[in-house]
């Protein structure tokens, strides 16, 4: 099977390659926003070698906007070598203006690439090397040695089958379960716990005005579903996907902050 292999052997990425990455060539090119290019005197100039590398990176990103490991590989180069500095002051502003990515999403893609590369380098144990970013999400936050143990467990579990993201999730939960926050009993106005609601987790909600409503998120998701199969509207769909990802990242950050505040109280 192409995706499962003994560590040290290259995995078949089914059309995706880092040297050179040329997959998804039929995807439409994301346009540069007018606001993303600023005046030259505000930023540093790239030398010829850096400029050539930036062009290569952005070409590959344009061809792989659906979330492959190539994105993480190229975004890592742009971030670590600060290739964005000719047009932007920060990596976050570059991602937002050039690709409609949040910094959180861009770093998630980079983390997925680094995890995949690490597992491909393992030589002393058999592992299942992820082929999809959705698989890596379950293990990217683990320590390198823990990633190997989960990937080995998946290798042992799936046999000759192709692993799913759920296989990685189950192996991770069995070996390194995430700590579960303890629910606090809600208090009534007089400070006494309400028996009817005891045990349920209550969060005092104060919405951030920057958050998009759930109705709008659903509308965007439905819009993507309706237009993505239309070849002439793929660029519109990709742009909407980027916006949706950014809005969901804001919701995820808000939710985590609300839970942290409640637990600290």
Steps between C-alpha positions, in 0.01 A plus 500: 500500500637837401432701813609237753869415499801426708652823619782623283330408174332784310119503513301536181317827543252423219595791280654712776876542511731741672771475236355649291139550620276515196165361616155653455607689192142554390410714800438865435763750608419712802522868410712741698279743686553861410566584865767232535771687309634805677750761395859383460645748750302334780668163456828329428605387154568133441819398327478308173522158665231587757273645233536183291417283802195713586367459146548122523326489840202707391462303176480175697256651749276615215496144362421339836243723668288207614725427798784264413837457667655707222329806645666443836839443337485824301342708776776385734762630258323833463458533878844385613694687233271805531436509126184697573699804612513658153124568513391442862631574846377174654434142393143531632418798277660324201283190552183704547548733203666264253316174568201578723657272764506575870842466664356215706400307188835566331692377805274193515596416140869549582467278807334231285789509252761477777319204658483317166869563432593374846309175455654443158845523659440223757707188423478271802125436513216457252265798488205611293602830344198734473391597151241757606511807721184378676694195624789707630272728702461224758872468569671824396488636857673193643872465568696339212542169682127494579416562134703192412314283752161609364607453137632153588170411669311608188738291286427195715125562510411559134688212342469530123224759518538871451494688828243771565524809717285311750762225525754759609249651742427163664870410531582840648210479750609154611868586544499870588146616587448872529418614855130569543397815679287448808148635475393728782152491645312820413393736776156653539462871564514438874828310466341158552547237230189425297438125527318499167812622327770353722780339306443702181765748391376857483702773336414864539498612139626837391527502124787663320366747244752370245344152502282398208161349586444126466233573242758681287751215542237252382412726207864508391538124534185447291632744242824306469310173459279647228771659287812286547402244237471781248844526330443865425444584866785311667687822574193645669460180702865500610475861613186418701675199655786725615255748653308220671821353644599838640158555660501150653847565642363813671213298646739229622725760667198667661363171631836398648531840666149473649572155644835616643334797668231279652753246631715774647203652682 
